[in-house]
Amino acid sequence: MAESNQSGAQSVWARPEPTERRPRFSRQQIADAAVAIADDEGFEAVTMRRIARSLGAGTMSLYRYIATRDDLLALMGDALLRDTLVDRELPAEWRAALTAIARQTREAYLRHPWAVGFLGDTVALRAGMAGPNGLRHSEQSLAALAAAPMDDQAKLDVLAIVDDYVFGHLLRAAGDPDHLQARFDLGLTLLLDGIGDRFS
């Protein structure tokens, strides 16, 4: 895998895609190939060489699209966040809307068990959240709270609390997700009802 970014290096999201007339690959294709390898063979199998083989490309050619290991982790994190997006209209009531997003996020990460390791890598997690799907996830979460009776700072605090709950559950549920489904639903209901009571 490529080396980590040096301090002060520009984020992958701040750099344009290759600009030749018809680039052979997109960053999304590379990210999707990396996620598929991790799903099939485990995260440790994800290397630039292995991704290149999957895409039928030369290893060095991929460095035109992504320069470092941190870039690759950011792309993979953003690809995971694409699966957290709720692809239907959210409920109008804010607690029901946040519940839909939380459940979708849980299911997305459980479909990729290796991805739970991302939750302990704050650099990778932050880099993924800065990508296009990470921003969509944040926008959808804020839209869920549009009608909530609280100010903007409180809304951000609520989103952080719900994320902490979801990701904390994922870390515990990695070994037995089915058994903990009911506990997840109950805990989420109690959490959001408690928050609702605080602002009612």
C-alpha positions in Angstrom: 0.0 0.0 0.0 1.1 3.6 -0.6 2.9 5.5 2.1 1.0 7.9 4.4 0.6 11.6 3.6 3.4 13.8 4.8 2.4 16.6 7.2 0.7 19.4 5.3 0.1 17.4 2.1 -3.1 18.3 0.2 -6.2 16.2 0.8 -7.2 13.8 -2.0 -10.5 15.7 -2.2 -8.7 19.0 -2.8 -6.9 17.6 -5.9 -8.6 17.3 -9.2 -9.1 14.0 -11.0 -6.6 13.3 -13.8 -7.4 15.6 -16.7 -6.5 13.7 -19.8 -9.3 13.6 -22.3 -10.6 10.1 -21.3 -9.1 9.0 -18.0 -9.0 5.2 -17.8 -10.3 5.0 -14.2 -12.2 7.2 -11.7 -11.4 7.4 -8.1 -14.7 5.8 -7.4 -13.8 2.8 -9.5 -10.5 2.4 -7.5 -12.4 2.8 -4.2 -15.0 0.2 -5.3 -12.3 -2.2 -6.3 -10.5 -1.8 -2.9 -13.8 -2.3 -1.0 -14.6 -5.4 -3.0 -11.1 -6.9 -2.2 -11.5 -6.1 1.5 -15.0 -7.7 1.4 -13.7 -10.9 -0.3 -10.2 -11.2 1.1 -10.0 -9.0 4.2 -8.6 -5.5 4.6 -5.0 -6.7 4.8 -5.3 -7.9 1.2 -5.9 -4.3 0.0 -2.7 -3.1 -1.7 -2.0 -1.0 -4.7 -0.7 -4.0 -6.5 -3.8 -6.1 -5.7 -6.2 -3.2 -6.8 -4.2 -2.8 -10.0 -4.6 -6.5 -10.8 -8.3 -6.3 -10.1 -8.7 -3.4 -12.5 -6.3 -4.8 -15.2 -3.9 -2.0 -14.8 -0.3 -1.5 -13.9 0.4 -0.7 -10.3 2.3 2.5 -11.0 -0.6 3.8 -13.2 -2.8 4.1 -10.2 -0.5 6.6 -8.5 -1.8 9.1 -11.1 -5.1 8.9 -9.3 -4.1 8.5 -5.7 -0.7 9.3 -4.2 -0.7 7.8 -0.7 -2.2 5.3 1.6 -4.2 8.0 3.3 -5.7 8.9 -0.1 -6.8 5.3 -0.5 -8.3 5.1 3.0 -10.2 8.4 2.4 -11.6 6.9 -0.9 -12.6 3.7 0.8 -14.2 5.6 3.8 -16.2 7.7 1.4 -17.3 4.6 -0.5 -18.6 3.1 2.7 -20.5 6.3 3.5 -22.3 6.0 0.2 -24.0 3.0 1.6 -25.1 4.9 4.7 -27.3 7.2 2.6 -31.1 6.6 3.0 -32.4 6.4 -0.6 -36.0 7.1 0.3 -37.8 10.2 1.7 -37.0 10.6 5.3 -39.9 10.7 7.8 -41.0 14.2 8.7 -40.6 13.6 12.5 -37.0 14.2 13.4 -36.5 11.2 15.8 -37.9 8.8 13.1 -35.7 10.4 10.5 -32.6 10.0 12.6 -33.6 6.4 13.4 -33.8 5.6 9.7 -30.3 7.1 9.2 -28.8 5.3 12.2 -30.2 2.0 11.1 -29.0 2.4 7.6 -25.5 3.3 8.9 -25.4 0.3 11.1 -26.5 -2.0 8.2 -23.9 -0.5 5.9 -21.0 -1.1 8.2 -22.2 -4.6 9.1 -22.2 -5.5 5.4 -18.5 -4.8 5.5 -17.2 -6.2 8.8 -13.6 -5.2 8.1 -14.8 -1.6 8.0 -15.4 -1.5 11.8 -11.6 -1.1 12.0 -12.1 2.3 10.3 -14.0 3.5 13.4 -10.8 3.4 15.5 -8.8 5.2 12.8 -9.9 8.8 13.3 -7.7 10.1 10.5 -9.3 7.7 7.9 -12.8 8.4 9.3 -12.3 12.2 9.1 -10.9 11.9 5.6 -13.8 9.8 4.4 -16.3 12.3 6.0 -14.7 15.1 3.9 -15.5 13.3 0.7 -18.6 13.8 -1.4 -20.6 10.9 0.1 -19.5 11.9 3.6 -20.8 15.4 2.9 -24.1 13.9 1.6 -24.4 11.9 4.8 -23.9 15.0 6.9 -26.4 17.0 4.8 -29.0 14.2 5.1 -28.4 14.0 8.9 -28.9 17.8 9.2 -32.0 17.6 7.0 -33.4 15.0 9.4 -33.2 17.6 12.2 -34.6 20.5 10.2 -37.9 20.5 12.2 -36.3 19.6 15.6 -36.9 22.2 18.3 -33.3 23.1 19.0 -30.7 25.6 17.8 -27.9 24.8 15.3 -25.3 23.9 17.9 -27.6 21.6 19.7 -28.4 19.8 16.4 -24.7 19.3 15.8 -24.3 17.9 19.3 -27.2 15.5 18.8 -25.7 14.2 15.5 -22.4 13.6 17.3 -24.2 11.8 20.2 -26.1 9.6 17.7 -22.9 8.8 15.7 -21.1 7.9 19.0 -24.0 5.6 19.8 -24.1 3.9 16.4 -20.3 3.5 16.1 -19.9 2.4 19.7 -22.6 -0.3 19.0 -20.8 -1.4 15.9 -17.6 -1.9 17.8 -19.4 -4.1 20.3 -21.6 -5.9 17.7 -18.8 -7.0 15.4 -18.8 -10.5 16.8 -22.6 -11.0 17.0 -24.6 -8.4 15.2 -27.9 -10.3 15.1 -28.1 -10.9 18.8 -27.5 -7.1 19.4 -30.1 -5.8 16.9 -32.9 -5.6 19.4 -30.6 -3.9 21.9 -29.5 -1.4 19.2 -33.2 -0.5 18.4 -34.1 -0.2 22.1 -31.1 1.9 23.0 -31.6 4.2 20.0 -35.3 4.8 20.9 -34.4 5.6 24.5 -31.6 7.9 23.4 -33.7 9.9 21.0 -36.7 10.0 23.4 -34.4 11.4 26.1 -33.0 14.0 23.7 -36.6 14.9 22.7 -37.7 15.3 26.3 -34.7 17.6 26.9 -35.9 20.0 24.1 -39.6 19.7 24.5 
